[in-house]
Amino acid sequence: MSTFDIQSPRSSYGEPTQYDTASYYAEPSQPPPTNVLMNGYRNALNSQPVENSPYNHPKPTNPQSSILRNAHDPVAMYLLTETAMTDSTHYEILSLEEVEGLKKEHKFLSSRLNAAKGNLALEMKLRDAAMSLSRLYTTKSPRASGEYDLDSSPDSRRSLLGPNGSTPDKTEEELAQSTRKCEELAKEVWNLEQRVQQVNNRLLEHTAGILQMTHKGLKKNLQGNMADTPETLASPNTHGSMHDFDERSLYKPIEYMEEAHGSEARNGRGLGSAGLEAIQDTERRLEYLSGRLRNMILQSNPDSGLAPIPQPSQGQDPDYPTATCEAHLAYIEEGLDMLGSSASGGPSQTRGVDYDHEQLEEINARLYSVVQQSGIPHTQTLPPPPDSSQSDAAEHLAYLSAGISGLEGRIDKLLEQKSILTTQIQQQRELNSKSDAERDAHIAELAEQLTHVRKDLELSESEGQRSREELDQALEQLKIMQQELENRKEEHKMEDVSGAMASEKEARAHAEAEVERLQSIIQDLEREKESHAEAHDARARAENELSRLEAHVEELRSQHSTHTEELTAAHSQAQAEITRLQSVLDQTQGETDAKIAAAEAARLEHLRSQADTHAEELASARAQADSEIAELKEMISQLQSEVTLKAEASEAHERTTQQILQLEETMQLMRNESDAQIKEATEARTQAETEVARLEAVMGQLRAEMEPQLKEAVEARVQAEGEVSRLETLLHQLRADVEVLESQFKQTTEARTRAEENATRLQAELTEMEGEVVRTQTELTMAKAELDGAYGSRAQRAADITANPAIQREFDALNTRNLELAEELAALKAGKPGSSDLQNRVEALQKELRETVDDYEAMTKASIEFEKERERFESVIDALRDRCEQLETQLNEERISWMGSGRDGHYESTSTMVLKNEFKKMMRDTRIENMKILKSEQEERRRLETMIRNLKKEQAIMNGKPGISPSIPTQ
């Protein structure tokens, strides 16, 4: 019989050995020893993970599960409920924000815990590998206890698989580092588990406290109106049922479920396809068996109060796919227990024994078919159900229990397979990520090497060019020396032997020095050639390494070989030519020095040819590669341009087609509108022509009658314009006066500025003179002090002077000089207050400055008054113009009224009234338009005048000269 096993969530690595729960969590800040933690986590990693289940299976490692608890024992369940209510009385109840915060913290800590566990598993594998390597070099490691103190970087552990880890010391060092890393990770995992346990405890206490507060006590029996027994606690329908609260599913780490679900979704398999299909088929068959069992129990005992069939939840945990199966199994066990208790209850409960027996046989047969059709490999086969004629209900129940136990075992094996597959998938992903990272690093390293090789190649080419230039210079110098030797030989042929020998020795010494210098140059060239060869080799290696990525390298190699053959042939020809030249030199030069020089020249020529061939080879290969790259780029650009042109052409064609359609529609609409408008305009024009003809006739009559009045109005207007022109002339004169005053003001300002500068200069001179006086006084004081220090006091000096006539004469001279200086000082002091020419000049300048300021203030006031008067005159002119316009309007109206009261007296026809009104309206509109035009012209004239004045002022200020205001033309 299965019972409920209420357990708190623990670490997935199990419980460490040698420590019970009390001692293990007694001091959270002090973790157990590292060797204990390492052994515990190693055992947990090696053991298969076991899913927590609400059933209490007997296990030797769990002493609390030794006594099986029966969920249908009313007394035991009642006592457990009361004890739980009492124990959870003082539990802390948190707010909703605190609960959410704890859940977020639990999620964060769980993610860190999973990462730390994964790192610990990898580090333990690395440590095992290091231990295996260490056993290859020594039979017994002196540091096998794991107590190491090394300060090297963890990155050095990568040498486990490298060529540097072959020595025993290196292996021991890596083993020590791996052990130390494992210990640190074990401590970190232990601390994270403690924090997760604390968060879980707080959440569990909060949940227990909430349930304790909301618990409503035992329910009443609705049928008997009496207190029900504690059996109601075992019913799945009650509010206090233990099935409603599953702390395993509520407080299971959220990220673990998300990772498991995500890994199954990404890999397309959490379990195997066969295992999932078997579990789903088992769920369906168990649901059918549960329904048949419920029907059987209700038929045998309708008042049994059996709970309904457990339904699968929509949000089923993907990490626990057998929860529905276990629920159905528990329901079947509960129904079997109820059948057993009802079978032993007496005659009133044995009405459907035969039918129940048949139902059990059918259930066993279906269970056998479920097991046989599940398709789970490597499982024990279930024997066929017992014969109905030779077995009773107990045998059928035993067979059913055995089948259910077998299903549970198979489910456990499926879960183990699932965990193994999950671990393998995770390891494979880690290996794939590592291989990808290594491949990316290798590609980046190759690219960097290629960049360095290209830079070195460019440097080598530049150095080769310089070496060729130096070699050319050396050859030129050698030719010059040979020419000098030949000239000297020709010059000294006829001289004596001694002179020839001396010149020969000197030439030989000079040639030997030049040869040594050329040898050093040749050695440098050889070193440069070696560096070129190294650069060439590095480039070849880089090209060979990147041959997988570049398709044109083979073509470049073939072309390079052909160029090399051509260069070799050219080199052989050059060598033959050099040999021929050397033979000619041997014939023409019989002396040893000439032979040495020729040999050196040949050697230099040979080196030069080699350097040239090498440089040409590099240049040709590089030029060919550049040409290939340029061709490829050109082809790509052409293709892109063609594609772009095609796309643009198609788009343009579509746009053009659409625009043509739109234009055709618009043109059609415009044609229709224009036809209608033309028709309307034609009709309106006909009417207007007739009306204009009629109005022209009327206007001719009116014009003949209004000519005298118009002449009078024109004369009045001419007089008004004359008055306006006179006022404008007066205004221009005032403006000219203002400009003259402004120019005078500027001149005065400049004079004031000059006066201020002169005053400042004089003040500076006065200050300098005062300083000179102070310096003279200081020198006099210092001279007196030096005199007193050198010659003593005045009485002593008087006594000395009377005793020595020379000193007396010198003293008299000094007194005379002192008196002169005193007079000069008095003269300076007397001239300081202001009686001198400088003071008079300063006063004159200050007076002139005050007069200038007064003039400037007067001119400013006058300009302000002139501006006000100008505005007043302009307002008067505007008023006069308005008055003239009003008079003209009145005159026109009077003329029209006189025209109306003509020959017919007070009676006028309708046509005359219409014409008069239209004429009034026309004249009014004309006057309004003329007024608008006149006002706009006046405003424009004022704006231009203001702009001209501002420009003149700015120009005068910039040039430092008074501006001349031009005359403004009158309107």
Summary of the structure (lengths in Angstrom):
residues: 971
radius of gyration: 61.0
end to end distance: 123.6
largest distance: 173.8
contacts: 2527
relative contact order: 0.04
helix: 79%
strand: 1%
